[in-house]
Amino acid sequence: MRFTSGQRLDDGVLEREFTLGEIPGILWTPASASAPVPLILLGHPPLGLRKMYPRLVARARHSAADGFATATIELPGSGDRPRWPAAEQARADLRRTMDAGEPVSDEIVDALVLPLVEKAVPEWQAALDALLSLPEIGGPVGYSGGVISIGIRLAAVEPRIVAAGLFAGSFVPRAMFEEARQVTVPLHVLLQWDDEGNHRQAALDLFDAFSSKEKSLHANMGGHTGVPQFAGDAAAQFFTRHLK
């Protein structure tokens, strides 16, 4: 891991950009941490860190106020990373299908999501290795938001993640339902009831598949971008319970 820039935000949070090989990322740490702090990995959709930055930094500031460090990395094929033609084709097929008002097939969902999971999860794990080697980061570790299938795989295979907050707002391949049965960490799942890009019943079936003894589903009326502020506050309380 190589830090490439750093700045103090107006609330004192330290923001540092880094690279891990070819992978860009950002680490935020609280203003006054006298001991190593827990870490939350901030997931996001494959739209690029530059586009997602306003939302990510808002989440990071909120978490820092609760005493957590947060970090994120650029997903494969996104932002300034090398183009990924297969992913671009899958996204084009999805847009064409949705614009035509046709049902999205399992084949399109698989092509869109499964290769991303296969590439992204090892990168998240490598980033976690590097982040936990820093003296200011002590764990435990949570995962929050982003592509839900990436969160499922990470929660299933990465023992250092002890709690996950997932957003049921993206397509989920059928194969991920079986992986969900391997997830046992505490879960906080957010569902927007009228999410135009999410199949509500599939989200409910996915929640049922998780094997976690502690799992809660928080459903709110509204579309994909209409998440109420209090829903974010509830997610923050979830991480405070499990990471401190």
N, C-alpha and C positions, 0 to 999 in steps of 0.2 A: 504494500500500500504506500502510495506517495501522495502527500498533500501538495496541492498546486495553488491554493489560495485560502485566505482566511479573513474573516471580518467579525466584528461585534455588532449584532443587531441592536436596535434602540432599547430593547429590554434587557440587554446584557448577554443574551444567548450567543455562544460562539458558533459560527457557521464556517465549516471548512469543506472545500471541495477536494476530492481526491480521485486518483485513478488506481485501478487494480488491474494491471495489465492494460488491456484496451478498454476496460469498463469504467466509465465515469460514475462518480457517486458524490453524495453530500452527507456530512455528519454534523449534527447539531448537539451541543452539550449545554447543560444549564449554566447560568451565570456564576453561581457560587456553589460548587460541589466540593465539599471538603473530603469526600471519600469516593471510591469508585461507585458508579451509579448503574442501575438497571438500564437495559437497552430495548427499544421497540423498533423493529424493522418496518418501515413504511412502504407498503405495496402501493401500486398505482397502475392504471391502464397503460397500454403501449402507445402513448401519444407523445412521448418525449419529455425529459425532465424540464426543459425550458418552458414548455406549454403548461406542465403540471406544477411548476414551481410555486405559484401563489397559493395553491391549495396545500401543497406539501409543507411550505414554511409555516403556514397557519397551524397545521397539525403539530409541527415540531415545536412551535412556541407554546402551544397548549400543554404538550407533554413535558416540556422543560419546566414549566411552572409547577408541574406535579412532581418534579425531581427525576425525570427520565431523560436519558440521551436517546436520540432517534437517528436513523440512517436510512438512506435509500440508494439504489443503484439504477442505472439506465438499463432497460430491458433489451434483449437481443433485437436487432433490426430497427431500433427506435432512435430518435434524436440524432446525434452525430455519429452513431455507430454505423458500421458498414451495412449497406442495403441487404435485405434478405428477400430475394425474389419470391420464394415459396410463400412467405408470410404475406407479401403484398398481393399475390394472386389470391390467397385465401380471403383476405379482406375485400378484394374486388368482387369475388364471387358472393360474399355475404351481402355487400351493398347492392349488387345487381338483383339478388333474390328478394331482399327486403323492399327495394324500390318497385319491384314487380308485384308486391303484395303476396308473394308465394311463401309457403312454409319453409323454414330453414331445416335442411336435411341433416341427419347425423353425420354424413360424409363431410359436409361443409364445416360443421362444428368441430369434428375431429381434426380436420386439416388446419383450422384456425387456432385451436387451443393446444392440442397434444404436443406438437413440436416445440411450441413456446415453453410449455412446462418442462420438457426434457432439457432444453437449453438453459432456461432461467434458474431452475432450482439449484443445480451445482454451482452456478455463479453466486447465488445468494449464500450458499454454504461457504464458499471461498471468502466472500466478504465478511461473513460472520467470524471465520477464523481470524482474519486480520483485525477486525474491530475488537474482538475479545482479547487480543494481545496488547491493546493500548492500556496504559495504567489507569486512565480515567473511566474505563468501562469495566464493570465487574459482574454484570448479569444480576439476576436471571434475565431471560430474553422472551419478548413477545413478538408476535407478528400481527400487523394491522392493515386491513383493507386490500385494495388492488384486485387483480384477477383472482377470483375465488379458487380456481383450479390450482394455481400456484400455491395459495395458502393451504389447500388440502394436502398437496404433496409434501410441502415443508413440514406441516404439523404431523404428518404420518411418519416421515423418515428422519427428521432432525430432532434428536433428543434434547438439545439445548433450548428448544422452544417449549416453554411451559404453559403458554396461554395464547389464544388466537382470537382476534376480532375480525370476522369475515363479513363481506358485503355481498349479498346475493343479487348481484346486478350484472352478471355476465353469463354467457352461454357455458354449459357444463357438459362435456362428453359423457356418454353412458359409462365409460370405463372408470371415470372418477368417482362414481357412486360406490364402487367396490373399494376404492382407496379410502373413501370417507369412513367406511366401516373399521378402518385401521386407526382412525384418529380417536385418541382417548384424553387429550388435554382439555382443560376447561375452554368453552367456546362461548362467544358472544356474537350472534349472527343478526345482522341488520337486513331487513327486507322492506323495500318500498312497494306497497301493495299494488300500485298502478304503474309500475315500471314498464315502460313501453319496449324495452330491450330485453326483458327477462320473463321467462315462463313461470308464472306464479306457482302452479302445481309442482313443477319440477323443483323449484326452490324448497317447497315444503317437503317433498320426497327426499331431497338431499339432506335437509335438516334431520329428518327421521333416521337417515342412514348412519349418521355419526354415532360412534360408540362411547362418546364422552359421558361420564357420570354427571358432570355439571355442564349443561348447555342451555342457553336461553335464546329464544327467538324474539326479536323486537321488530314488530311490523307497524309501519306508519302509512297513512294515506298519502298519496302523491306519487309523482313520477320519479325518474332516475335521479334528477338533480334537485329534488325537493326535500332532501333530508333535513328534518328540523334540528335546530340547535340542541335541544334537550337530548336528542338521540346521540349526538357527539359527546355530551356530558356523561351519559350513561356508559358509553364505551370507555371513557377516561376512568370512571369509577371502577369498571371491571378490571382494568390493568392495575390500578392502585391496589385492589384486593389481592391480585395474584402475583405481582412483581415486587411488592414491598413487604 
